[in-house]
């Protein structure tokens, strides 16, 4: 347990000392809220849950995958492999730090939405929304694990993650409604990973209720999460590619 606590503290410090992570996870979301609020303030009730999912997606695909690659490149993973630390504790510590940061990021967006744009927030809605946010974070981090397994360098992981992020950003009903998309694309979007999270979080946060399709949406999200986890485990390496 002592090793787990020490490792968790070290990983937390790695994040806090990384200006890139701090900007994209704690400053950029608020800037995004200001930008959207300045352009479409009348739609912030609809858009705030979307921004939460949007930033969770960015965190999973970009920040968490990049951090894992930086640990690999700097030899941190190789040194940990040589210690008596069980691999399960490494995974647990990594997940814990990432989940805490992701939840803090989401909380910051919720507070900004409520204070700046009077987005309706209530306890029952939040109690239902946070598990959905957590579920989405886990699935997105699993997808980020696949990226960190495929990419050779942190820069490559960032490029891949940002590409996927921007592709999903405008078509997954996070910012722009599904009705604005072409008919052929509307038939595809519900099967993309960000779409079910946006629906689950929006219904929970604004209506304090489950989305009518919550069962199929959680099943789809679970399929993405489990499938990506298995692939990420297969691709995981302690040392950088030669």
N, C-alpha and C positions, 0 to 999 in steps of 0.2 A: 504494500500500500504506500509506503514511503517513497519508493521509486516512482510510482504512478503520480503522486503529488508533485514530486520534483520535476518530472517530465512535463506535466501539465503546466506548471509554472513557467518552465523554459519555453514551451510552445507559445504561451500567452505573450511572453516578452518578445518573442520573435515577431509576432503579429504587431504588437504595439510599437516596435522599433522600425517597422516597415511603413514609410510614408505613403507608398503606393496603396497599401491595404487600408490605411487610415482614411485616405482621401476617398477612395472608391466605395468604401463601406459606411462611412459616417458623415462625410461632407457632401459627396456627390448626390446621395438620395435627397438631401434637403434642397440642394440646388435644383434638382429635377422637379421637386414639388413647387418651388418658386416659379420655374419656367412654365410648367403646365398650368399653374394657377394664374399666371399673368396672361396666358393665351386663352384658357378655357376654364375660368374659375367656376362657372356655373355647372361644370361636369365633375367637380372634384370628388363628390360622393362616389361616383362610379369609378373614377380614376385612381383614387387612393389605394384601394385593395390591389389594383393592377400594378401600381408602383411598388407595393410590398413584394408581390410575386416577381416583378421584373428585377428587383435588386437581389432577391433570394436566388434567382436564376444566375445573375451575374456573379454572385458570391460562390455558388456551387461550381459553375463552369470555369470561372477565371481565377478568383482569389484562392480557393482551396486547392485547386489543381496546381497552380503556380507555386504555392507554398510547399507542397509535397515535392515538387521538382527541385526547388531551391534547397530543401533539406537533403535531397539525393546528391545534387551537384556539389554541395559544401561538405559532403562526407558525413553528415549527421546520421543518416540512416545506417551507413556502414559501421560507424562507431557504436550505434545502438545495437546492431546485430551481434557485435562482439561482447555485449554485456549480458548478464543473466536476466535482463528484462524480458518477460514473455511477450510475444508478438501481440497477444490479445490486449495487453496493457497499452502498447503503442497505439493500436487502433482505437481503443477506448479513449485515450487521452486526446488523440487527434480529433475524434468525433465530438468530444465534450467541448473542446476549445472552439471548434467551428460552429457548433450549435449555439453556444452562448453568444458568440459574436453575431451570428445570423439573427437570433432572437432580439438582441439589443438593437440591431439595425432596423428590424421590423417595428419594434416599439418606438423608435425615434420617428419613423415615418407616421405611425398612428398618432403620436402626440402632435407632430407638426400639422397633420391633417385636421385634427380636432381643434387646435388652437388658432391656426391661420385661416382655415376655410370652413369651420363649424361642421366638419364631417360628423354625422351622428355616431357616437360610440357609447356602448353600454356594457355592463359587466357580463351579461349573459351572452352577448355577441362575441366579446373577446374570449370568453371561456371556450366557445366553440371554434373561434377563428385560430387561436394559437396552435391547437393540435393539427389543424390543416396546414398552417405555415410550417410547422415542424416536419410534417409528412413530406411536404414539398422540398424543404431543405435537404432532407435525407436522400430523396430521389435525385435532386440536382447535384449533390455531392458525390453520389455514386457515378453519375454521368461524368463529373469532373475527374473521378478516379480513372475512368477509361481514357480521358484525354491525357492525364499525367502518365499513364502507362504507355500510350502510343508516342507521345512527344519526347524528343531527345533532350530538349532544353526548355528552360522556363519561358524564354521568349517565344518559342514555338507553341507552347501550351497556351500562352496568352493570346496569340494570333488565332489559333483554332477556336478557343473558347469565345473570344469576342466575335468571331465570324458567326458561330452558331447563335450566340446571344442576339446579335443584331438581326439575324434572319427570323428568329422567333419573336423579337420585340414588337414588330408591327402587325403580326398576323395571328397572335395567340389570344386575342380578346383581352389583353392586359391594358392597353391604352385606347385602341380604336375598336369599336364594336364589330362583331363578326359580320353584321349586315353590310358593312362598307366594302367587304372583299368580294371578288368575283365568285360566281356560283361554284365553279370547279374547285376553287381553293377552300370555300366554306365546307366542302365535303371531306377535305383532308385534315383541316385544322383540329377538329375534335380528337384526333388520334395523336397529336403532338404532345410532348410532356408538359409544357407550360399551361396549356389550355385547361386541363382538369383542375390544376391548382388554382388558377384564377377564378374558376367557377365556384369552387369549394370555399375559398377565402372570402369572396365577395358576398355570397349568400350568408355565410356565418357572421361576418362582420356587420353588414348592413341590415340584414333581416333577422339575425339571431336564429337562423334555421338552416337545416341541411338543404343543399341543392336537390331538386327532384331526381336528378340522375347521379346522386352521390355514390351509390353502390357501384355502378359501372365505372365512374370516374376514379374512385379509390382503387378499384381493381386494375384499371389501366396504369395508374401511377405506381401501384405495387409491382406490376409487371416490369415497368421501366426500372424501378429501383432494384429489384431482385436480379433482373437480367444484367444490368450495368454492374452491380456488385460482383457477380460471378465473373464477368469479363475483366473487371478491374483487378480482381484477385489473381486471375490467370496472367495478367500483364504486369503485375507488380514486380519491381526490381529493387534490391537494396543498393545497387551501385549504378552509376550512369552508364549509358550505352557506350561501347568502345568506339 
